[in-house]
Amino acid sequence: MTTLPDLVTDRLRLRQPAETDLEAMLTVFNDPVIAANTISIPHPYTRDDALGALEQFERWRREGVNRVFFIEDRATGALVGSASVEHKDPPGRGELGYVVGRAWRGRGYASEAARAIVRFAFDSLGLRLVTAHAMLHNPASVRVLEKLGMRAVGVIPDACRKDGESFDAHGFEITRDEWARLDAAQEHPA
Ligand SMILES: CC(C)(COP(=O)(O)OP(=O)(O)OC[C@H]1O[C@@H](n2cnc3c(N)ncnc32)[C@H](O)[C@@H]1OP(=O)(O)O)[C@@H](O)C(=O)NCCC(=O)NCCS
């Protein structure tokens, strides 16, 4: 896969990040709440952080280890956040991630974007299991994962490391078969 495809949903377009996103990144990702709930986005979020992130996303994409999409609001073209699937060992597994900027929260955007990423992970990347972790102090992210239909697997000790410190996290997962059943039920409700 050379470039990322566009993933289009009702209200959003998930697309490859670009250098032209730099200014918008400085607003969307410069947020202590994002820094507190993710492992690699610092606060304050500087121009160098944004430039470094764009280079890293590109490197990850070329290596096929992590696909990071930017989320765009289709109605305005505004950058609203990011969503990703990182490949994990063993092969066939991916880890879901998402961030929505403060101004755009509470509209169901994270859930809509995450659903598109899970579909991409199973249908385009051929993965068999998608996992996700939400820090214990992040009920909004837990809710996103519940709404997606992912299965809670309990609290995972030392699930994430940030700045040399380990954090427990709520673990979630969904298999390709579980997703296919959910998808079929949503398309053909009883
Ligand atoms: C978590 C995050 C992505 C959610 O984005 P969003 O676009 O607002 O998410 P959605 O609107 O799709 O869903 C959020 C759900 O959480 C609920 N919620 C929000 N704050 C909550 C809280 N403090 N306690 C419980 N539920 C909460 C919302 O009501 C909504 O559920 P509902 O649709 O049943 O009402 C966003 O807050 C964010 O980017 N946070 C910082 C980064 C982060 O945490 N990323 C995830 C790392 S695992």
The ligand as a MOL file (V3000), in Angstrom:
LIG
                    3D

  0  0  0     0  0            999 V3000
M  V30 BEGIN CTAB
M  V30 COUNTS 48 50 0 0 0
M  V30 BEGIN ATOM
M  V30 1 C -11.9110 10.2550 23.6830 0
M  V30 2 C -12.2580 11.1760 22.5220 0
M  V30 3 C -11.5150 10.6950 21.2770 0
M  V30 4 C -13.7760 11.1520 22.2840 0
M  V30 5 O -14.0740 11.9360 21.1450 0
M  V30 6 P -15.5950 12.3190 20.7760 0
M  V30 7 O -15.6210 12.6820 19.3330 0
M  V30 8 O -16.1170 13.2770 21.7500 0
M  V30 9 O -16.2970 10.8810 21.0010 0
M  V30 10 P -17.8060 10.4740 20.6600 0
M  V30 11 O -18.6370 11.7250 20.5920 0
M  V30 12 O -17.7860 9.5660 19.4870 0
M  V30 13 O -18.2170 9.6080 21.9450 0
M  V30 14 C -17.8840 10.0340 23.2450 0
M  V30 15 C -18.7880 9.3160 24.2370 0
M  V30 16 O -18.1960 9.4510 25.5360 0
M  V30 17 C -19.1530 10.0270 26.4040 0
M  V30 18 N -18.4090 10.7960 27.3820 0
M  V30 19 C -17.7310 11.9510 27.2170 0
M  V30 20 N -17.1710 12.3260 28.3720 0
M  V30 21 C -17.4860 11.3760 29.2760 0
M  V30 22 C -17.2050 11.2080 30.6640 0
M  V30 23 N -16.4590 12.0860 31.3470 0
M  V30 24 N -17.6940 10.1060 31.2880 0
M  V30 25 C -18.4460 9.1860 30.6190 0
M  V30 26 N -18.7460 9.3040 29.3010 0
M  V30 27 C -18.2690 10.3890 28.6460 0
M  V30 28 C -20.0140 10.8760 25.4910 0
M  V30 29 O -21.2620 11.1800 26.1180 0
M  V30 30 C -20.1760 9.9140 24.3060 0
M  V30 31 O -21.0480 8.8450 24.5820 0
M  V30 32 P -22.6110 8.8550 24.0850 0
M  V30 33 O -22.5670 8.9680 22.5760 0
M  V30 34 O -23.1480 7.5570 24.5800 0
M  V30 35 O -23.2520 10.0590 24.7130 0
M  V30 36 C -11.8330 12.6560 22.8150 0
M  V30 37 O -12.3880 13.0420 24.0480 0
M  V30 38 C -10.3290 12.8370 22.8600 0
M  V30 39 O -9.6880 13.0240 21.8290 0
M  V30 40 N -9.7610 12.7830 24.0650 0
M  V30 41 C -8.3090 12.9670 24.2180 0
M  V30 42 C -7.4960 11.8910 23.4940 0
M  V30 43 C -7.9710 10.4780 23.8170 0
M  V30 44 O -8.4290 10.2130 24.9120 0
M  V30 45 N -7.8270 9.5710 22.8410 0
M  V30 46 C -8.1730 8.1830 23.0590 0
M  V30 47 C -6.9870 7.4550 23.6040 0
M  V30 48 S -7.4280 5.7700 24.0220 0
M  V30 END ATOM
M  V30 BEGIN BOND
M  V30 1 1 1 2
M  V30 2 1 2 3
M  V30 3 1 2 4
M  V30 4 1 2 36
M  V30 5 1 4 5
M  V30 6 1 5 6
M  V30 7 2 6 7
M  V30 8 1 6 8
M  V30 9 1 6 9
M  V30 10 1 9 10
M  V30 11 2 10 11
M  V30 12 1 10 12
M  V30 13 1 10 13
M  V30 14 1 13 14
M  V30 15 1 14 15
M  V30 16 1 15 16
M  V30 17 1 15 30
M  V30 18 1 16 17
M  V30 19 1 17 18
M  V30 20 1 17 28
M  V30 21 1 18 19
M  V30 22 1 18 27
M  V30 23 2 19 20
M  V30 24 1 20 21
M  V30 25 1 21 22
M  V30 26 2 21 27
M  V30 27 1 22 23
M  V30 28 2 22 24
M  V30 29 1 24 25
M  V30 30 2 25 26
M  V30 31 1 26 27
M  V30 32 1 28 29
M  V30 33 1 28 30
M  V30 34 1 30 31
M  V30 35 1 31 32
M  V30 36 2 32 33
M  V30 37 1 32 34
M  V30 38 1 32 35
M  V30 39 1 36 37
M  V30 40 1 36 38
M  V30 41 2 38 39
M  V30 42 1 38 40
M  V30 43 1 40 41
M  V30 44 1 41 42
M  V30 45 1 42 43
M  V30 46 2 43 44
M  V30 47 1 43 45
M  V30 48 1 45 46
M  V30 49 1 46 47
M  V30 50 1 47 48
M  V30 END BOND
M  V30 END CTAB
M  END
